[in-house]
Amino acid sequence: MQTLVITVHIVACIFLIIFVLLQSGKEDMGVIFGGGSGSVFGSTGAGGVLAKITAFLAAVFLITSLSYNYLAGNKVGDESIMLKGDTIITPEIEKPAVTFEEPVAPKKAE
């Protein structure tokens, strides 16, 4: 199941990147006066179809992200490297010896 979800997720990621890059950005003031009518998708641009496909792919991306996170969640099993062996070994930390002594003033040469 995880393999299917991650495959759909990767395909959705690739197509989402492609469809976002296909969309044209907001142009300058020339669009208001009819300067942007020479595009491939007409004077309105590619907003309708591409925006709907992008929104659908974004929803698929979100759903597959959440479902993969749920399927591959923190599951502690026998394969855990921390639980191998008879006992759990905790490392011992050596504490440095700290002394609080007054510093010795250097003797004056006479």
Contact map, one row per residue, 1 for C-alpha under 8 A:
11111000000000000000000000000000000000000000000000000000000000000000000000000000000000000000000000000000000000
11111100000000000000000000000000000000000000000000000000000000000001001100000000000000000000000000000000000000
11111110000000000000000000000000000000000000000000000000000000000000000000000000000000000000000000000000000000
11111111000000000000000000000000000000000000000000000000000000000000000000000000000000000000000000000000000000
11111111100000000000000000000000000000000000000000000000000000010011000000000000000000000000000000000000000000
01111111110000000000000000000000000000000000000000000000000000010001000000000000000000000000000000000000000000
00111111111000000000000000000000000000000000000000000000000000000000000000000000000000000000000000000000000000
00011111111100000000000000000000000000000000000000000000000000010000000000000000000000000000000000000000000000
00001111111110000000000000000000000000000000000000000000000110011000000000000000000000000000000000000000000000
00000111111111000000000000000000000000000000000000000000000000000000000000000000000000000000000000000000000000
00000011111111100000000000000000000000000000000000000000000000000000000000000000000000000000000000000000000000
00000001111111110000000000000000000000000000000000000000110110000000000000000000000000000000000000000000000000
00000000111111111000000000000000000000000000000000000000100010000000000000000000000000000000000000000000000000
00000000011111111100000000000000000000000000000000000000000000000000000000000000000000000000000000000000000000
00000000001111111110000000000000000000000000000000000000100000000000000000000000000000000000000000000000000000
00000000000111111111000000000000000000000000000000000100110000000000000000000000000000000000000000000000000000
00000000000011111111100000000000000000000000000000000000000000000000000000000000000000000000000000000000000000
00000000000001111111110000000000000000000000000000000000000000000000000000000000000000000000000000000000000000
00000000000000111111111000000000000000000000000001001100000000000000000000000000000000000000000000000000000000
00000000000000011111111000000000000000000000000000000100000000000000000000000000000000000000000000000000000000
00000000000000001111111100000000000000000000000000000000000000000000000000000000000000000000000000000000000000
00000000000000000111111100000000000000000000000001000000000000000000000000000000000000000000000000000000000000
00000000000000000011111110000000000000000000011001100000000000000000000000000000000000000000000000000000000000
00000000000000000000111111000000000000000000110000000000000000000000000000000000000000000000000000000000000000
00000000000000000000001111100000000000000000000000000000000000000000000000000000000000000000000000000000000000
00000000000000000000000111110000000000000000000000000000000000000000000000000000000000000000000000000000000000
00000000000000000000000011111110000000000000000000000000000000000000000000000000000000000000000000000000000000
00000000000000000000000001111110000000000000000000000000000000000000000000000000000000000000000000000000000000
00000000000000000000000000111111100000000000000000000000000000000000000000000000000000000000000000000000000000
00000000000000000000000000111111111100000000000000000000000000000000000000000000000000000000000000000000000000
00000000000000000000000000111111111110000000000000000000000000000000000000000000000000000000000000000000000000
00000000000000000000000000001111111000000000000000000000000000000000000000000000000000000000000000000000000000
00000000000000000000000000001111111000000000000000000000000000000000000000000000000000000000000000000000000000
00000000000000000000000000000111111110000010000000000000000000000000000000000000000000000000000000000000000000
00000000000000000000000000000111111111000000000000000000000000000000000000000000000000000000000000000000000000
00000000000000000000000000000110011111100010000000000000000000000000000000000000000000000000000000000000000000
00000000000000000000000000000010011111100111000000000000000000000000000000000000000000000000000000000000000000
00000000000000000000000000000000001111110110000000000000000000000000000000000000000000000000000000000000000000
00000000000000000000000000000000000111111110100000000000000000000000000000000000000000000000000000000000000000
00000000000000000000000000000000000001111100100000000000000000000000000000000000000000000000000000000000000000
00000000000000000000000000000000000000111111110000000000000000000000000000000000000000000000000000000000000000
00000000000000000000000000000000000011111111110000000000000000000000000000000000000000000000000000000000000000
00000000000000000000000000000000010111101111100000000000000000000000000000000000000000000000000000000000000000
00000000000000000000000000000000000010001111111000000000000000000000000000000000000000000000000000000000000000
00000000000000000000000100000000000000111111111000000000000000000000000000000000000000000000000000000000000000
00000000000000000000001100000000000000001101111111100000000000000000000000000000000000000000000000000000000000
00000000000000000000001000000000000000000001111111100000000000000000000000000000000000000000000000000000000000
00000000000000000000000000000000000000000000011111110000000000000000000000000000000000000000000000000000000000
00000000000000000000000000000000000000000000011111111000000000000000000000000000000000000000000000000000000000
00000000000000000010011000000000000000000000011111111100000000000000000000000000000000000000000000000000000000
00000000000000000000001000000000000000000000011111111110000000000000000000000000000000000000000000000000000000
00000000000000000000000000000000000000000000000111111111000000000000000000000000000000000000000000000000000000
00000000000000000010000000000000000000000000000011111111100000000000000000000000000000000000000000000000000000
00000000000000010011000000000000000000000000000001111111110000000000000000000000000000000000000000000000000000
00000000000000000000000000000000000000000000000000111111111000000000000000000000000000000000000000000000000000
00000000000000000000000000000000000000000000000000011111111100000000000000000000000000000000000000000000000000
00000000000110110000000000000000000000000000000000001111111110000000000000000000000000000000000000000000000000
00000000000100010000000000000000000000000000000000000111111111000000000000000000000000000000000000000000000000
00000000000000000000000000000000000000000000000000000011111111100000000000000000000000000000000000000000000000
00000000100100000000000000000000000000000000000000000001111111110000000000000000000000000000000000000000000000
00000000100110000000000000000000000000000000000000000000111111111000000000000000000000000000000000000000000000
00000000000000000000000000000000000000000000000000000000011111111100000000000000000000000000000000000000000000
00000000000000000000000000000000000000000000000000000000001111111110000000000000000000000000000000000000000000
00001101100000000000000000000000000000000000000000000000000111111111000000000000000000000000000000000000000000
00000000100000000000000000000000000000000000000000000000000011111111100000000000000000000000000000000000000000
00000000000000000000000000000000000000000000000000000000000001111111110000000000000000000000000000000000000000
00001000000000000000000000000000000000000000000000000000000000111111111000000000000000000000000000000000000000
01001100000000000000000000000000000000000000000000000000000000011111111100000000000000000000000000000000000000
00000000000000000000000000000000000000000000000000000000000000001111111110000000000000000000000000000000000000
00000000000000000000000000000000000000000000000000000000000000000111111110000000000000000000000000000000000000
01000000000000000000000000000000000000000000000000000000000000000011111110000000000000000000000000000000000000
01000000000000000000000000000000000000000000000000000000000000000001111111100000000000000000000000000000000000
00000000000000000000000000000000000000000000000000000000000000000000111111100000000000000000000000000000000000
00000000000000000000000000000000000000000000000000000000000000000000000111110000000000000000000000000000000000
00000000000000000000000000000000000000000000000000000000000000000000000111111000000000000000000000000000000000
00000000000000000000000000000000000000000000000000000000000000000000000001111111000000000000000000000000000000
00000000000000000000000000000000000000000000000000000000000000000000000000111111000000000000000000000000000000
00000000000000000000000000000000000000000000000000000000000000000000000000011111001100000000000000000000000000
00000000000000000000000000000000000000000000000000000000000000000000000000011111101100000000000000000000000000
00000000000000000000000000000000000000000000000000000000000000000000000000011111111100000000000000000000000000
00000000000000000000000000000000000000000000000000000000000000000000000000000011111100000000000000000000000000
00000000000000000000000000000000000000000000000000000000000000000000000000000001111100010000000000000000000000
00000000000000000000000000000000000000000000000000000000000000000000000000000111111110110000000000000000000000
00000000000000000000000000000000000000000000000000000000000000000000000000000111111111110000000000000000000000
00000000000000000000000000000000000000000000000000000000000000000000000000000000001111110000000000000000000000
00000000000000000000000000000000000000000000000000000000000000000000000000000000000111110000000000000000000000
00000000000000000000000000000000000000000000000000000000000000000000000000000000001111111000000000000000000000
00000000000000000000000000000000000000000000000000000000000000000000000000000000011111111100000000000000000000
00000000000000000000000000000000000000000000000000000000000000000000000000000000000000111110000000000000000000
00000000000000000000000000000000000000000000000000000000000000000000000000000000000000011111000000000000000000
00000000000000000000000000000000000000000000000000000000000000000000000000000000000000001111100000000000000000
00000000000000000000000000000000000000000000000000000000000000000000000000000000000000000111110000000000000000
00000000000000000000000000000000000000000000000000000000000000000000000000000000000000000011111000000000000000
00000000000000000000000000000000000000000000000000000000000000000000000000000000000000000001111100000000000000
00000000000000000000000000000000000000000000000000000000000000000000000000000000000000000000111110000000000000
00000000000000000000000000000000000000000000000000000000000000000000000000000000000000000000011111000000000000
00000000000000000000000000000000000000000000000000000000000000000000000000000000000000000000001111100000000000
00000000000000000000000000000000000000000000000000000000000000000000000000000000000000000000000111110000000000
00000000000000000000000000000000000000000000000000000000000000000000000000000000000000000000000011111000000000
00000000000000000000000000000000000000000000000000000000000000000000000000000000000000000000000001111100000000
00000000000000000000000000000000000000000000000000000000000000000000000000000000000000000000000000111110000000
00000000000000000000000000000000000000000000000000000000000000000000000000000000000000000000000000011111000000
00000000000000000000000000000000000000000000000000000000000000000000000000000000000000000000000000001111100000
00000000000000000000000000000000000000000000000000000000000000000000000000000000000000000000000000000111110000
00000000000000000000000000000000000000000000000000000000000000000000000000000000000000000000000000000011111000
00000000000000000000000000000000000000000000000000000000000000000000000000000000000000000000000000000001111100
00000000000000000000000000000000000000000000000000000000000000000000000000000000000000000000000000000000111110
00000000000000000000000000000000000000000000000000000000000000000000000000000000000000000000000000000000011111
00000000000000000000000000000000000000000000000000000000000000000000000000000000000000000000000000000000001111
00000000000000000000000000000000000000000000000000000000000000000000000000000000000000000000000000000000000111
